[in-house]
Amino acid sequence: MARASNAAVIFRPLRLPRLLLLAPLLLAGCGNAAAEAEPVRTLLADTSPDGPVVDEAGLIPADAEAELDTGLREFFNQSGAALVVVTVNSLQGQSIEQAAHDTFGTLGIGDRQTHRGLLIFVAPADHSARIEVGCGLEATITDDVANTIMQDNIMPRFREADFVGGINSGADELMAAVNAGGTAQPVSASCRQIMGVAG
């Protein structure tokens, strides 16, 4: 299950050619996104992808996608944490928070026991991106960590329309943080309940 992360960002076109400007970080409310009663509405054409990269917006060239796919698979094999990258053509009127949450749930990122899943979700046509964090990683990828990765690694590259660079840099930092963070227990009451952790 995913919990709400504060790492959502809206980026808007600057009125200069071929340049994107990222607006200030938009903070969503903390809490357990999985507890919301809204029905899941998927934006994905393929809800059963065969790999950790789902590039429906066509942002990632084939060679870069293959390299990213390999790296994410190796990360999963070594850490037991699943990091998935999804790009979509449009949010279809949804908020970035709801779309990322629903996508996380639709794809079932992270296993049911550990909930160690991460999602980098990008909707370039809506100038939006988000990091979604599973309950099993909320003590490691805190809101502060996710926000820092958005601000320092993803946003500067998206600002120059370098989506591959932003995705790769964000993924590298998330993987490094997970590898350095161990297997800390969830901290929020909602995630502790989902994972059956006492206290």
C-alpha positions in Angstrom: 0.0 0.0 0.0 1.1 3.5 -0.7 1.0 6.4 1.7 0.6 10.0 0.7 4.0 11.7 0.1 4.6 15.4 0.0 6.8 15.0 -3.1 4.4 16.3 -5.7 5.5 19.0 -8.1 3.9 21.0 -10.8 6.1 22.4 -13.6 4.8 24.9 -16.1 6.2 26.1 -19.4 8.2 29.3 -19.2 7.3 31.8 -21.9 10.6 31.1 -23.6 11.2 28.5 -26.3 12.1 25.0 -25.3 12.4 25.7 -21.6 10.4 24.4 -18.6 10.1 26.2 -15.4 9.2 24.3 -12.2 6.8 26.1 -9.9 7.4 25.8 -6.1 6.9 22.4 -4.6 3.3 21.7 -3.9 2.8 20.0 -0.6 0.0 17.4 -0.3 -1.4 16.3 3.1 0.4 13.5 4.9 -1.4 10.3 5.8 -2.2 7.0 4.3 -3.3 7.3 0.7 -4.4 3.7 0.7 -7.1 4.4 3.3 -9.1 6.7 0.9 -12.4 5.2 -0.3 -12.2 6.7 -3.8 -12.5 4.0 -6.5 -9.3 3.3 -8.4 -9.3 4.8 -11.9 -6.3 3.8 -14.0 -4.7 6.1 -16.6 -2.6 3.3 -18.0 -3.4 1.6 -21.3 -1.4 -1.5 -20.0 -2.2 -2.4 -16.4 0.0 -5.5 -16.5 3.4 -4.3 -17.7 6.3 -6.8 -17.9 8.9 -4.5 -16.5 9.5 -1.6 -14.0 9.4 1.1 -16.7 6.0 2.1 -18.2 6.7 4.9 -20.6 3.2 5.6 -22.1 4.2 9.3 -22.7 7.1 8.2 -24.9 9.7 10.3 -22.9 12.4 7.6 -22.7 14.3 6.4 -25.8 14.6 2.6 -26.2 18.2 2.4 -25.2 17.8 4.5 -22.1 14.7 2.6 -21.2 16.5 -0.7 -21.5 19.3 0.6 -19.2 16.9 1.9 -16.7 14.9 -1.4 -16.7 18.1 -3.4 -16.0 19.1 -1.1 -13.1 15.7 -1.2 -11.5 15.5 -5.0 -11.8 19.0 -5.3 -10.2 17.9 -3.0 -7.4 14.9 -5.1 -6.7 16.9 -8.3 -6.7 19.5 -6.8 -4.3 17.2 -4.8 -2.0 13.7 -6.4 -2.2 12.3 -3.0 -2.9 10.5 -2.3 -6.1 11.0 1.0 -7.9 8.7 1.6 -10.8 8.8 4.6 -13.3 5.5 5.5 -15.0 4.9 8.3 -17.5 1.4 9.0 -18.8 0.0 11.0 -21.6 -2.5 12.9 -19.5 -4.0 13.0 -16.0 -7.4 13.2 -17.6 -8.6 15.7 -15.0 -7.3 13.9 -12.0 -4.9 15.4 -9.5 -1.3 14.2 -9.6 -1.7 12.9 -6.1 -4.8 10.7 -6.9 -3.4 9.6 -10.2 -0.1 8.4 -8.7 -1.9 6.8 -5.8 -4.2 4.9 -8.1 -1.3 3.9 -10.4 0.7 2.6 -7.4 -2.3 0.4 -6.3 -3.2 -0.7 -9.8 0.3 -2.0 -10.5 0.7 -3.5 -7.0 4.1 -2.0 -6.4 5.9 -3.8 -3.6 4.8 -7.1 -2.1 1.9 -7.6 0.3 4.2 -8.5 3.2 6.9 -5.8 3.1 5.1 -3.0 1.1 8.6 -1.8 0.0 7.5 0.0 -3.2 8.3 3.3 -4.8 6.9 5.1 -7.8 8.2 7.9 -9.9 5.1 9.2 -11.7 5.4 11.8 -14.5 2.7 13.5 -16.5 4.5 15.9 -18.9 1.4 17.2 -20.7 0.0 18.3 -17.3 3.4 19.5 -16.2 3.2 17.3 -13.1 5.4 14.7 -11.3 5.3 12.9 -8.0 7.1 10.3 -5.9 4.8 7.8 -4.3 6.1 5.8 -1.3 4.9 2.5 0.0 4.3 2.0 3.7 7.3 -0.3 4.1 9.6 2.5 3.1 8.0 5.5 4.7 10.6 5.6 7.5 13.4 5.6 4.9 12.0 7.8 2.1 10.4 10.4 4.3 8.7 13.4 2.9 11.8 15.4 3.5 13.9 12.9 1.5 11.4 12.7 -1.3 11.1 16.5 -1.5 14.9 16.9 -1.6 15.2 14.4 -4.4 12.4 16.2 -6.3 14.1 19.6 -5.8 17.7 18.7 -6.3 17.6 15.8 -8.8 14.4 15.7 -10.8 13.2 19.3 -11.0 16.4 20.9 -12.4 16.5 18.5 -15.3 12.8 18.6 -16.0 13.3 22.4 -16.1 15.4 21.9 -19.2 13.1 19.3 -20.6 15.6 16.6 -19.8 13.1 14.0 -18.6 15.5 11.0 -19.0 18.1 12.8 -16.9 15.6 13.8 -14.2 14.1 10.3 -14.0 17.5 8.6 -13.9 18.9 11.0 -11.3 15.8 10.7 -9.1 15.8 6.9 -9.4 19.5 6.8 -8.5 18.9 8.9 -5.3 15.9 6.8 -4.3 17.8 3.6 -4.7 20.8 5.0 -2.7 18.5 6.2 0.1 16.8 2.8 0.3 20.2 0.9 0.4 21.4 3.2 3.1 18.2 3.1 5.1 17.9 -0.5 6.1 14.5 -2.0 7.0 13.0 0.5 9.4 9.4 -0.1 10.5 6.6 2.3 9.3 5.9 5.3 11.5 2.4 6.5 10.6 -0.5 4.9 12.4 -2.2 4.1 9.1 0.8 2.3 7.7 1.5 0.5 11.0 -2.1 -0.8 10.8 -1.9 -1.9 7.2 1.3 -3.8 7.9 0.1 -5.2 11.2 2.9 -3.6 13.3 2.1 -3.2 17.0 2.3 0.1 18.7 
